[in-house]
Amino acid sequence: MAKKKNFPLRIDPALYEVIERWAQDEFRSVNAHIEFLLREAAKREGRLKKEKKEQEG
């Protein structure tokens, strides 16, 4: 697995609470859920290449 980039994120507290509850519903950490949401948005907009598993299947 590639090393992940660390960076500070400033986020509205109310939005953080929404994401925190949503992450709990999905059994993810807040960090993992934010990454999931960003990855899904990037895929939807065609800005992220398909992952190897998807190409093989």
DRENFI-989723 format. One record per residue: residue number from 1; residue in three letters; chain; x, y, z of N, C-alpha, C, O in turn. Coordinates in Angstrom, 3 decimals, always signed. Example, Ala and Ser with C-alpha at 12.3 -4.5 7.8 and 13.67 -1.06 7.14 Angstrom:
<sites>
+-----+-----+---+----------+----------+----------+----------+----------+----------+----------+----------+----------+----------+----------+----------+
:   k :   r : c :       nX :       nY :       nZ :      caX :      caY :      caZ :       cX :       cY :       cZ :       oX :       oY :       oZ :
+-----+-----+---+----------+----------+----------+----------+----------+----------+----------+----------+----------+----------+----------+----------+
:   1 : Ala : A :  +13.190 :   -5.690 :   +7.800 :  +12.300 :   -4.500 :   +7.800 :  +13.200 :   -3.300 :   +7.800 :  +14.236 :   -3.319 :   +8.465 :
:   2 : Ser : A :  +12.850 :   -2.250 :   +7.080 :  +13.670 :   -1.060 :   +7.140 :  +12.900 :   +0.030 :   +7.870 :  +13.409 :   +1.138 :   +8.039 :
+-----+-----+---+----------+----------+----------+----------+----------+----------+----------+----------+----------+----------+----------+----------+
</sites>
This chain:
<sites>
+-----+-----+---+----------+----------+----------+----------+----------+----------+----------+----------+----------+----------+----------+----------+
:   k :   r : c :       nX :       nY :       nZ :      caX :      caY :      caZ :       cX :       cY :       cZ :       oX :       oY :       oZ :
+-----+-----+---+----------+----------+----------+----------+----------+----------+----------+----------+----------+----------+----------+----------+
:   1 : Met : A :   +0.847 :   -1.185 :   +0.000 :   +0.000 :   +0.000 :   +0.000 :   +0.886 :   +1.240 :   +0.000 :   +1.900 :   +1.289 :   +0.696 :
:   2 : Ala : A :   +0.501 :   +2.224 :   -0.775 :   +1.257 :   +3.466 :   -0.852 :   +1.127 :   +4.245 :   +0.450 :   +0.115 :   +4.174 :   +1.147 :
:   3 : Lys : A :   +2.175 :   +4.985 :   +0.751 :   +2.151 :   +5.827 :   +1.952 :   +1.111 :   +6.926 :   +1.758 :   +0.989 :   +7.489 :   +0.671 :
:   4 : Lys : A :   +0.373 :   +7.222 :   +2.807 :   -0.664 :   +8.239 :   +2.731 :   -0.103 :   +9.602 :   +3.109 :   +0.788 :   +9.711 :   +3.953 :
:   5 : Lys : A :   -0.630 :  +10.622 :   +2.482 :   -0.232 :  +12.003 :   +2.718 :   -0.974 :  +12.541 :   +3.930 :   -2.197 :  +12.423 :   +4.017 :
:   6 : Asn : A :   -0.244 :  +13.128 :   +4.859 :   -0.840 :  +13.779 :   +6.029 :   -0.969 :  +15.269 :   +5.777 :   -0.065 :  +15.887 :   +5.215 :
:   7 : Phe : A :   -2.102 :  +15.855 :   +6.194 :   -2.254 :  +17.304 :   +6.098 :   -3.342 :  +17.737 :   +7.073 :   -4.253 :  +16.966 :   +7.376 :
:   8 : Pro : A :   -3.248 :  +18.978 :   +7.567 :   -4.285 :  +19.462 :   +8.494 :   -5.563 :  +19.798 :   +7.728 :   -5.508 :  +20.247 :   +6.583 :
:   9 : Leu : A :   -6.690 :  +19.581 :   +8.353 :   -7.978 :  +19.879 :   +7.736 :   -8.811 :  +20.708 :   +8.705 :   -9.069 :  +20.296 :   +9.835 :
:  10 : Arg : A :   -9.219 :  +21.864 :   +8.250 :  -10.131 :  +22.697 :   +9.043 :  -11.534 :  +22.441 :   +8.508 :  -11.772 :  +22.507 :   +7.302 :
:  11 : Ile : A :  -12.454 :  +22.149 :   +9.413 :  -13.810 :  +21.801 :   +8.981 :  -14.815 :  +22.371 :   +9.979 :  -14.556 :  +22.420 :  +11.182 :
:  12 : Asp : A :  -15.932 :  +22.786 :   +9.474 :  -16.995 :  +23.328 :  +10.319 :  -17.398 :  +22.271 :  +11.350 :  -17.609 :  +21.113 :  +10.990 :
:  13 : Pro : A :  -17.508 :  +22.650 :  +12.617 :  -17.854 :  +21.663 :  +13.652 :  -19.169 :  +20.925 :  +13.407 :  -19.276 :  +19.734 :  +13.699 :
:  14 : Ala : A :  -20.157 :  +21.620 :  +12.879 :  -21.448 :  +20.964 :  +12.604 :  -21.286 :  +19.910 :  +11.506 :  -21.861 :  +18.826 :  +11.597 :
:  15 : Leu : A :  -20.505 :  +20.225 :  +10.473 :  -20.258 :  +19.257 :   +9.410 :  -19.470 :  +18.075 :   +9.949 :  -19.731 :  +16.931 :   +9.578 :
:  16 : Tyr : A :  -18.501 :  +18.347 :  +10.827 :  -17.721 :  +17.263 :  +11.427 :  -18.637 :  +16.306 :  +12.185 :  -18.474 :  +15.090 :  +12.089 :
:  17 : Glu : A :  -19.588 :  +16.836 :  +12.931 :  -20.522 :  +15.984 :  +13.676 :  -21.336 :  +15.102 :  +12.740 :  -21.566 :  +13.929 :  +13.035 :
:  18 : Val : A :  -21.775 :  +15.660 :  +11.608 :  -22.527 :  +14.883 :  +10.622 :  -21.658 :  +13.745 :  +10.091 :  -22.099 :  +12.597 :  +10.027 :
:  19 : Ile : A :  -20.421 :  +14.070 :   +9.710 :  -19.518 :  +13.060 :   +9.168 :  -19.167 :  +12.022 :  +10.229 :  -19.041 :  +10.837 :   +9.920 :
:  20 : Glu : A :  -19.011 :  +12.454 :  +11.460 :  -18.694 :  +11.528 :  +12.549 :  -19.820 :  +10.507 :  +12.746 :  -19.552 :   +9.313 :  +12.886 :
:  21 : Arg : A :  -21.068 :  +10.965 :  +12.759 :  -22.206 :  +10.051 :  +12.903 :  -22.316 :   +9.126 :  +11.688 :  -22.580 :   +7.932 :  +11.828 :
:  22 : Trp : A :  -22.111 :   +9.686 :  +10.510 :  -22.176 :   +8.920 :   +9.268 :  -21.102 :   +7.843 :   +9.264 :  -21.367 :   +6.702 :   +8.886 :
:  23 : Ala : A :  -19.903 :   +8.196 :   +9.678 :  -18.804 :   +7.225 :   +9.742 :  -19.147 :   +6.089 :  +10.702 :  -18.883 :   +4.923 :  +10.405 :
:  24 : Gln : A :  -19.725 :   +6.419 :  +11.833 :  -20.130 :   +5.384 :  +12.789 :  -21.157 :   +4.442 :  +12.166 :  -21.093 :   +3.229 :  +12.364 :
:  25 : Asp : A :  -22.091 :   +4.996 :  +11.424 :  -23.110 :   +4.176 :  +10.748 :  -22.482 :   +3.204 :   +9.753 :  -23.006 :   +2.111 :   +9.535 :
:  26 : Glu : A :  -21.367 :   +3.596 :   +9.152 :  -20.687 :   +2.791 :   +8.135 :  -19.523 :   +1.978 :   +8.712 :  -18.791 :   +1.318 :   +7.974 :
:  27 : Phe : A :  -19.358 :   +2.031 :  +10.044 :  -18.280 :   +1.306 :  +10.736 :  -16.898 :   +1.717 :  +10.224 :  -16.024 :   +0.877 :  +10.007 :
:  28 : Arg : A :  -16.719 :   +3.036 :  +10.036 :  -15.436 :   +3.592 :   +9.618 :  -15.004 :   +4.649 :  +10.618 :  -15.816 :   +5.176 :  +11.379 :
:  29 : Ser : A :  -13.702 :   +4.952 :  +10.605 :  -13.217 :   +6.109 :  +11.353 :  -13.618 :   +7.357 :  +10.566 :  -13.951 :   +7.273 :   +9.383 :
:  30 : Val : A :  -13.584 :   +8.496 :  +11.221 :  -13.894 :   +9.743 :  +10.530 :  -12.906 :   +9.947 :   +9.386 :  -13.301 :  +10.313 :   +8.279 :
:  31 : Asn : A :  -11.629 :   +9.712 :   +9.649 :  -10.608 :   +9.887 :   +8.620 :  -10.879 :   +8.977 :   +7.420 :  -10.828 :   +9.428 :   +6.275 :
:  32 : Ala : A :  -11.162 :   +7.714 :   +7.676 :  -11.426 :   +6.767 :   +6.590 :  -12.684 :   +7.161 :   +5.822 :  -12.747 :   +6.995 :   +4.604 :
:  33 : His : A :  -13.678 :   +7.681 :   +6.527 :  -14.920 :   +8.050 :   +5.851 :  -14.726 :   +9.289 :   +4.980 :  -15.272 :   +9.362 :   +3.880 :
:  34 : Ile : A :  -13.961 :  +10.257 :   +5.458 :  -13.661 :  +11.436 :   +4.646 :  -12.923 :  +11.007 :   +3.385 :  -13.238 :  +11.483 :   +2.295 :
:  35 : Glu : A :  -11.942 :  +10.111 :   +3.518 :  -11.216 :   +9.623 :   +2.352 :  -12.166 :   +8.887 :   +1.399 :  -12.085 :   +9.068 :   +0.185 :
:  36 : Phe : A :  -13.053 :   +8.068 :   +1.939 :  -14.033 :   +7.351 :   +1.120 :  -14.910 :   +8.331 :   +0.338 :  -15.115 :   +8.162 :   -0.864 :
:  37 : Leu : A :  -15.425 :   +9.354 :   +1.021 :  -16.296 :  +10.323 :   +0.365 :  -15.554 :  +11.087 :   -0.729 :  -16.103 :  +11.318 :   -1.807 :
:  38 : Leu : A :  -14.317 :  +11.478 :   -0.460 :  -13.528 :  +12.193 :   -1.461 :  -13.215 :  +11.305 :   -2.662 :  -13.274 :  +11.756 :   -3.807 :
:  39 : Arg : A :  -12.882 :  +10.041 :   -2.397 :  -12.577 :   +9.102 :   -3.483 :  -13.817 :   +8.872 :   -4.357 :  -13.715 :   +8.866 :   -5.584 :
:  40 : Glu : A :  -14.968 :   +8.685 :   -3.740 :  -16.211 :   +8.479 :   -4.492 :  -16.549 :   +9.707 :   -5.338 :  -16.968 :   +9.567 :   -6.487 :
:  41 : Ala : A :  -16.373 :  +10.894 :   -4.788 :  -16.644 :  +12.120 :   -5.546 :  -15.684 :  +12.251 :   -6.719 :  -16.097 :  +12.633 :   -7.813 :
:  42 : Ala : A :  -14.407 :  +11.940 :   -6.507 :  -13.408 :  +12.021 :   -7.572 :  -13.721 :  +11.013 :   -8.678 :  -13.578 :  +11.330 :   -9.859 :
:  43 : Lys : A :  -14.146 :   +9.807 :   -8.311 :  -14.531 :   +8.801 :   -9.310 :  -15.746 :   +9.275 :  -10.107 :  -15.771 :   +9.187 :  -11.335 :
:  44 : Arg : A :  -16.740 :   +9.773 :   -9.399 :  -17.982 :  +10.219 :  -10.040 :  -17.710 :  +11.326 :  -11.059 :  -18.362 :  +11.388 :  -12.102 :
:  45 : Glu : A :  -16.758 :  +12.188 :  -10.760 :  -16.424 :  +13.301 :  -11.648 :  -15.389 :  +12.936 :  -12.708 :  -14.992 :  +13.783 :  -13.508 :
:  46 : Gly : A :  -14.948 :  +11.664 :  -12.717 :  -13.999 :  +11.220 :  -13.718 :  -12.591 :  +11.740 :  -13.504 :  -11.810 :  +11.822 :  -14.452 :
:  47 : Arg : A :  -12.259 :  +12.089 :  -12.278 :  -10.942 :  +12.648 :  -11.976 :   -9.998 :  +11.632 :  -11.357 :   -8.839 :  +11.946 :  -11.085 :
:  48 : Leu : A :  -10.476 :  +10.430 :  -11.135 :   -9.655 :   +9.390 :  -10.523 :   -9.699 :   +8.168 :  -11.431 :  -10.771 :   +7.692 :  -11.807 :
:  49 : Lys : A :   -8.520 :   +7.673 :  -11.775 :   -8.471 :   +6.478 :  -12.616 :   -9.088 :   +5.314 :  -11.869 :   -9.023 :   +5.249 :  -10.641 :
:  50 : Lys : A :   -9.685 :   +4.398 :  -12.606 :  -10.273 :   +3.213 :  -11.984 :   -9.168 :   +2.410 :  -11.322 :   -8.047 :   +2.331 :  -11.825 :
:  51 : Glu : A :   -9.502 :   +1.819 :  -10.188 :   -8.546 :   +0.999 :   -9.467 :   -8.328 :   -0.313 :  -10.194 :   -9.189 :   -0.754 :  -10.956 :
:  52 : Lys : A :   -7.189 :   -0.939 :   -9.967 :   -6.796 :   -2.161 :  -10.666 :   -7.859 :   -3.251 :  -10.534 :   -8.167 :   -3.923 :  -11.518 :
:  53 : Lys : A :   -8.425 :   -3.440 :   -9.340 :   -9.425 :   -4.480 :   -9.123 :  -10.621 :   -4.280 :  -10.037 :  -11.151 :   -5.245 :  -10.587 :
:  54 : Glu : A :  -11.058 :   -3.016 :  -10.208 :  -12.210 :   -2.738 :  -11.049 :  -11.896 :   -3.018 :  -12.515 :  -12.765 :   -3.483 :  -13.253 :
:  55 : Gln : A :  -10.661 :   -2.742 :  -12.946 :  -10.273 :   -2.967 :  -14.337 :  -10.227 :   -4.445 :  -14.670 :  -10.579 :   -4.845 :  -15.779 :
:  56 : Glu : A :   -9.785 :   -5.274 :  -13.698 :   -9.676 :   -6.719 :  -13.933 :  -11.045 :   -7.391 :  -13.948 :  -11.239 :   -8.381 :  -14.652 :
:  57 : Gly : A :  -12.002 :   -6.859 :  -13.172 :  -13.303 :   -7.500 :  -13.018 :  -14.202 :   -7.152 :  -14.106 :  -15.345 :   -7.609 :  -14.131 :
+-----+-----+---+----------+----------+----------+----------+----------+----------+----------+----------+----------+----------+----------+----------+
</sites>
